[in-house]
Amino acid sequence: METVHRYEKFPLWIVLLSNLNTWITYLLGFFIISRLGWIYSLLYLCFVLVLEYRLIRNHCVHCYYWGKTCGFGKGSISSLFFRKGDSARFCITEMSWKAMIPDLLVVLLPVVTGITLVIVAFDIFLLSAVIVLIALTTFGNGFIRGKLTCRHCKQRELGCPAERLFNKG
């Protein structure tokens, strides 16, 4: 059995890479949705901001990494705006696929929109954006979470709802 190092504080390069993947995903989603009109792209942007707020307000406050540098840097950000929560709440929270629907929509909305728009009027730039978005959310996210962040996370040892959902054995 392989021994995996758990980070007390994640290296900056991991935080930067994980956030780069996230922000490019958001930008591609914004670009694709903007093809429908500026109001839709602003609604998409508000949706993303609400999800990010929900994460740092309702989840990060209870995490081991609150006030520390987690693999995504959100523990440090959360501590700037919110008081530390109860770490036991993080561990007992149940995560389900139904609860993840808003997070999945961040990608599904622009992918479905982009594919529909490409069918209606072919556009190589739009098609490329959709392909890159799919690649970032599958291979990119898989690499970042599987090799760089979740694998080395101390909260995972204490109890992580996402780990329990994705690694049901």
N, C-alpha and C positions, 0 to 999 in steps of 0.2 A: 504494500500500500504506500502510495506516494505521500510524503509530508509536504503540505502547502503552507507557505509563509502567510500569516495574517498581518495586515498593515495596521499599525496604530494610527498612522497618518499616511495617506496615499501620496506617492510621488507626484509632483506637479505635472509631469509629462502624461501620466495616466488621466488626470483630471482634465487637462487640455484636450487630449485625444477624445475622451468620452464626450466632452462638451462640443467639440468640433462636429462629431457625428450627429449629435442632437440638433445643434443649430443649423447645420446644412440640411438636415431633414425638415426642420421648420421652414427654412428659406425656400426649399424646393416646393413644399406644400403651399406656401404663400404665393410663389410664382405661378404654380399650376392653377390654383383657385383664382388668382387675379385675372386669368383669361375669361372668367365669367363676368368680371366687373369689380371695381374698387370696393364697393360695399361688401361683397362676398369675401374679398381678401381681408378687409378689416374685421369682419365677423370671425373669420378663421383665426386671425391674430388674437382677438379677444378670447376665443376659445382656448388657444394655446396658453395664454397668460393666466387664465382661470385655472387650467390644469397644473401649471407650474406653482401657482399660489397654493392650490389645494395640497400639493405634495409637500412643500416646505412648511405649511401651516399645520396640516393634520397628520403627517407621517414623520417627517424629519425631526420634529420636536421630541418624539419618543425614541428615536434611534440612538444607538451607542455612539454614533459619530456626530451627534448634535454638538456644535462648538468645535468640531474637529474637521479635518479634511478627509471626507469620504471620497470614493472613486469618482464622484460627480461634482464634488465641491458644495453640495447643497446643505450639508450639515453646518458648515461655516456660515453660509448665507442665512439659514434658518435662525441661527443664534443671534444674528444682527437684528432681527425683527420680532422674535418670539421667545418667550420663556421656555426653559426646559420642561418637557412633559414627563410622563411616567413611562420608563423603559418597559415595564411589564405590559403596558398597552400595546406596544409595538409587537411584542412576542405573541400575544394572544389574538391579535387581529387575524381574521380569516380573509383570504383573498380568493376571489372566484373569477371565472371568465366573464360572468355577467358584470361584475364590478369593474372589469378592465375595458368595457365597451368604450367609454369616453377616450381612454388612452389609445385604443385601436383606431378610433375614428380620426385621430390626428393624421394617420397615414391612409386609412381607407378612403376618406373623403377626397383627398387630392388624387389618389390613384384611380378611383372610379371616375372622377371628373376628367382627369387627363385622358384616360382610355376613351371615354365617351367623346371628348372633343377631337381626339385624333381620328376616330371613326368618322365623325361628321366632316372634318376638314383636316386632312393630313398635314402635320407640322413636325418636322424632324427634331426641332428644339424641344417641343413639348413631349414628344415620344422619348427623347433622351432624358429629359427631366424625370419622367415616370420610371424609366428603367433604373436610373441612378437612385431614385427614392426607394424603389423596391430593393435594390442591392444594399443600400445603407441600413434599411430596417430589417433585413434578413441576415446577410453575411456580416455587415458592419456591427450591428447590435449583438449578433451571436458571438463574434470575436471579442468585442469589448466586455460584454457581460460574462462570457464563458471563460475567457483567458485573463482579462485584466482587472475586472472589478469584483464581481460576486465571488469569484474563486478565492480572493484574498481578503474578504470582508469579515471582520470580527462579529458583526451583527448576525451574520449567517450562523455562527456557532451558538449564539444566544437564542436564536429563533427568528426566522424570517418568513413571512407569509408568502412572498414571491418564490422563495426557494422551495417551500412546501408545495406550492401549486405546480411549478415547472418540473419538479423532480419527484413526482409521485411514483413510487416504485412498486 
